Amino acid sequence: MSFTLPELPYSHDALAPYMSRETLEYHHDKHHLAYVNNGNNLLKGTEWEGQSLEEIVKGSFGKNAGLFNNAGQHYNHLHFWNWMKPNGGGAIPGELEKKIVADLGSVEKMKEDFIQAGVTQFGSGWNWLAVKDGKIVVMKTANGESPLVHGATPILGCDVWEHSYYIDYRNRRPDYLKAFVENLVNWDYVAELYSKAV
């Protein structure tokens, strides 16, 4: 399969003021498109040609850095656009909320730990909620890595590469992460991924 850039599931200005039209125009229309184009070029003639995106990401990890970086970022961003919605944040669907409380102590503790993982990810990368060995855990990864290559299934991720927040927040990564958790997260999509992961 070749990689294709999806349409955003909302308009470019739908996430304002927490994420601006300008950020989405650069981040989706240029950065994500570059991962798609580079990934397609690097995929040609490799053993992973014709495999699913998840198989390409897992298979190329540690074996083909160029392909992995672009395929990994494509995978991460396909979900990232769906992990956000206008008027996001708010209530977490019941079963997911119960599991978060059981595994991470409370919703507030989960949010604090998730934000802290993003704040403390040195340089470029992502912070995550993932399902590992049947439990919801908080993780962070560098660059284009995801829980997928560390034996876990991502159910929520936030992009902490500077291109994700610098236009709107400059160097205030904690403010960006707080806005993401409180005002952007599409918890219905997180719950859908959680139900598939268990």
QUIBELWO-V447341 format. One record per pair of residues at least 24 apart in sequence whose ideal C-beta (glycine too) atoms are under 8 Angstrom apart, sorted by the first residue. I is the first residue (numbers start at 1). GAP is how many residues later the second one is. Records with the same first field share a line. If there is no record, write none. Layout:
BEGIN
I: GAP  GAP
END
This chain:
BEGIN
1: 49  50  51  52
2: 38  41
3: 32  33  36  37  40  50  68  71
4: 32
5: 27  28  31
6: 72  75
8: 73
9: 72  73  76
10: 75  76
14: 72
15: 69  71  169
18: 150  161  162  165  166
19: 65  149  160  165
20: 147  148
22: 145
23: 141  142  144  145
26: 137  141
27: 132  136  137
28: 49  53
31: 46  132
32: 41  42  45
35: 35  36  38  39  42
36: 34  38
38: 28  32
39: 28  31  32  35
42: 24  25  28
43: 24  28
53: 25
54: 94
57: 89  91  92
58: 90  91
61: 84  88
68: 76
69: 74  75
70: 74
71: 73
72: 71  72  73  74  77
73: 71
75: 71  73
76: 50  68  70  81  83
77: 82
79: 75  78  114
80: 77  78  79
82: 104  107
83: 73  74  75  101  102  103  106  107
84: 96  100  101  102
85: 99  101  104
87: 96
88: 95  96  97  98  99
89: 92  93  94  95  96  98
90: 97
91: 96
92: 95  98  99
93: 94  95  98
95: 96  99  100
96: 91  94  95  98
99: 37  95
100: 36
103: 32  33  34
104: 32  33  34
110: 26  28
111: 70
113: 25
114: 24  42  44  63  67
115: 59  62  63  66
118: 40  42  55  59
119: 54  55  58
121: 39
124: 36  37  38
125: 35  36
126: 31  32  33  34
127: 30  31  33  50
128: 26  28  29  30
129: 25  26  27  28  61
130: 24  25
131: 24  63  66  67
134: 64
136: 58
153: 40  43  44
154: 39
155: 35  38  39  42
156: 29  34  37
END
